[in-house]
Amino acid sequence: MTELIWDGKYKDGKKQAPVQIALPFQTIETVNESAADREKRLNSLFNTAQQATQWRNRLIWGDKKYVLPSLMPEFAGKINLIYIDPPFNVGSDFSFTATIAENPDTPQDEQATFTKQPSIIEQKAYRDTWGKGLDSYLQWFYETAVLLRELLADNGSIYVHLDWHVGHYAKAILDEVFGYDNFMNEIVWYYTNKIPDTRKKKFTNSSDFILLYSKSEGKQIFYPQFDKRENPIKVSKMKKVDGKKVYIKDEEGKGLYDVRYERTADNVWQFALLHAQPEIVGYPTQKPEALLERIIKASSNEGDLVLDCFCGSGTTAAVSEKLNRRWITCDLGRFSIHTARKRFLGIADVKPFVVQNLGKYERQQWQQAEFNTPPAGADLLAGADLQSVPQFKNADLTRHCGLDPAGADLQSVPKTALQKRLEQEKSYKNFICDLYHANSLNNYTYIHGTKAGRMIHVGSVDAPVTVEDIKNAIIEFWNIAGKKQNPNLTRHCGLDPQSPENKAVPVAGADLQSVPNTAAANLHAVPQTNGIDFLGWDFAFDVNETAAQFAASNRVDVKFKKIPREVLEKKAVEQGDIKFYELAALEIKTKTDKNKLSISLENFIIPPDDIPDEVRTSITHWSQWIDYWAVDWNYRDDTFHNEWQSYRTKQNPKIELKTTNTYEQKGAYTVLVKVIDILGNDTTKAIQINVE
Ligand SMILES: C[S@@+](CC[C@H](N)C(=O)[O-])C[C@H]1O[C@@H](n2cnc3c(N)ncnc32)[C@H](O)[C@@H]1O
């Protein structure tokens, strides 16, 4: 058979296969789940059989390169319908229009919009796809097609949305992957309302095309679809007599007719482009729901599973939801995930769904490859899984870094492997310090570097920075500062474990408030260095509040900065365009009145890093930064459970800043508040309350 060859398709005579590593998904949010279902889920956390029976639609934040292979163990051969609308133009594929709502305090202030340019991760995805021009795009597309075919059920169909840019090359690839015999249709979507442009000395392009393949010709689900006729037609009524078709006539011998208002749809579909329709959600490449409705109705049954790995604004999943299909969708863009979540929430009676990512697993994978970390447990404990050793989870390793390997927890671990692991952990921390342009410090447990007079703590790849980490780093900060400045201080602070007076002071988690006054007085004189920057992939919900207070009362200035996901990307690292953004600060007021809790948002401060100046100046009230917020009234260390939310839409740009909840039972509760700003970044805060 004729074959399309591109640069990079073959290596050493073999076709280059896609990444095949299956990473576990992490659920970061559960939306619309009832309290009873949540209870069931919590009770069945260790019962996978029970979990498996409870289906949840899935909105996944991640690159299809990792997401598709990770779906494989559960869904290979199980997806009934796939629709994809892959990217092919960085401008409209990755930039988006963010909307700034009007200022509630000044009615004359108007709603404004601005275009957010692609983030580094999105540019990187673009480089991956288009870096070497058409060749790299075709390799990227080929790998996608191979994985999608594996996921498709025997009765499944795939619709691939393309246009003149790459569509004809893609057809050759799809023929190769799915088989020419499984090619069913080239569907032409003719946009009925495109404004012609006669300046270009060619015909205006007014169509896209969608290639339809079945997994296995003849087995696919298919239901004919119908178009409305502008002019109804009359069709003679017929019946069979002695095996022959004859006209049906009335008593007077006149032929009887049916009036047909519809015609059976062929492969040319006419749907208007989305210009000003209410379904527009501000995503430049959004496709019309009518188009997806036709596809889903033609090639799936209720309850079937539909996949779209280029979610965008979420059209495929939204229509699947409305038509009672199950769905999985993913996108690597943060704004896509945010837009889609709001869109799904706007569907009446939307069924519970989860928001997932590959979070720490993707990072562990990276750490292992980049720093040659031995797989957890493999050579450390001869086959035992390190994770299952009490007190010795991967995340804890860092905390143990400075501990005596002869300590109780570590005794069973062979020293050489442990040392190797610790060295790799150090290489990772040094690498992050380097990216942050900090000097590494290798002799301490919680302080890993210094930069411009500040100390640096680097969080582990697989655990959030916790309040405990922060307290420990502050203790170590004073230990270091004290040692340098004033040996007396170290002794008084109880930070020198060798000192007999200090034996009684527990180092980890010690409350610095209890340091004797004389020492506290000395502390004022000490710091040459003025604070600690905590660099973390994730932060525990309460750090910005609890830890910041603790730090302030111990006279340490702390900053919390996110290690951006771009760090995982070699090219972004090589280009040196890595930025560490500070966490946003959220102020919340709570009031309890018997069993009723009221909470109100009082302030929201976004650090200036990523915001264009013109946007900053057009925001005159802090609430304009907020696009969406949600509350989990009873967080129980599971995932954020979205039980109430308020968000802006094009039709209704106002947002509530207050909400209440009535509790049925007395007790102590943790309330989690998640705010998403107009750029799609989220900030979460935990509040402890007591219901009397
Ligand atoms: C053309 S848009 C899809 C629009 C969608 N059909 C709709 O109706 O809104 C393509 C989407 O693919 C996403 N994307 C690009 N590369 C990706 C990748 N490697 N993995 C996952 N999503 C990707 C982009 O972020 C973008 O949202």
The ligand as an SDF file (V2000), in Angstrom:
LIG
                    3D

 27 29  0  0  0  0  0  0  0  0999 V2000
   -9.1100   23.2670   18.2380 C   0  0  0  0  0  0  0  0  0  0  0  0
   -9.1520   23.2560   19.9670 S   0  0  0  0  0  0  0  0  0  0  0  0
  -10.5340   22.2460   20.3670 C   0  0  0  0  0  0  0  0  0  0  0  0
  -11.8300   23.0350   20.3970 C   0  0  0  0  0  0  0  0  0  0  0  0
  -13.0240   22.1920   20.8150 C   0  0  0  0  0  0  0  0  0  0  0  0
  -13.3930   21.2490   19.8020 N   0  0  0  0  0  0  0  0  0  0  0  0
  -14.2040   23.0730   21.1570 C   0  0  0  0  0  0  0  0  0  0  0  0
  -15.2960   22.9100   20.6020 O   0  0  0  0  0  0  0  0  0  0  0  0
  -14.0490   23.9620   22.0130 O   0  0  0  0  0  0  0  0  0  0  0  0
   -7.7760   22.2670   20.3220 C   0  0  0  0  0  0  0  0  0  0  0  0
   -7.4700   22.1060   21.7940 C   0  0  0  0  0  0  0  0  0  0  0  0
   -6.4190   21.1520   21.9050 O   0  0  0  0  0  0  0  0  0  0  0  0
   -5.6390   21.4780   23.0410 C   0  0  0  0  0  0  0  0  0  0  0  0
   -4.3480   20.7990   22.8910 N   0  0  0  0  0  0  0  0  0  0  0  0
   -3.3290   21.0850   22.0630 C   0  0  0  0  0  0  0  0  0  0  0  0
   -2.3220   20.1980   22.2020 N   0  0  0  0  0  0  0  0  0  0  0  0
   -2.7280   19.3310   23.1430 C   0  0  0  0  0  0  0  0  0  0  0  0
   -2.1440   18.1770   23.7350 C   0  0  0  0  0  0  0  0  0  0  0  0
   -0.9380   17.7660   23.3680 N   0  0  0  0  0  0  0  0  0  0  0  0
   -2.8340   17.5140   24.6720 N   0  0  0  0  0  0  0  0  0  0  0  0
   -4.0740   17.9290   25.0470 C   0  0  0  0  0  0  0  0  0  0  0  0
   -4.6770   19.0130   24.5360 N   0  0  0  0  0  0  0  0  0  0  0  0
   -4.0190   19.7010   23.5910 C   0  0  0  0  0  0  0  0  0  0  0  0
   -5.5570   22.9880   23.0280 C   0  0  0  0  0  0  0  0  0  0  0  0
   -5.2850   23.4770   24.3210 O   0  0  0  0  0  0  0  0  0  0  0  0
   -6.9560   23.3490   22.5220 C   0  0  0  0  0  0  0  0  0  0  0  0
   -7.8100   23.6160   23.6180 O   0  0  0  0  0  0  0  0  0  0  0  0
  1  2  1  0
  2  3  1  0
  2 10  1  0
  3  4  1  0
  4  5  1  0
  5  6  1  0
  5  7  1  0
  7  8  2  0
  7  9  1  0
 10 11  1  0
 11 12  1  0
 11 26  1  0
 12 13  1  0
 13 14  1  0
 13 24  1  0
 14 15  1  0
 14 23  1  0
 15 16  2  0
 16 17  1  0
 17 18  1  0
 17 23  2  0
 18 19  1  0
 18 20  2  0
 20 21  1  0
 21 22  2  0
 22 23  1  0
 24 25  1  0
 24 26  1  0
 26 27  1  0
M  CHG  2   2   1   9  -1
M  END
$$$$
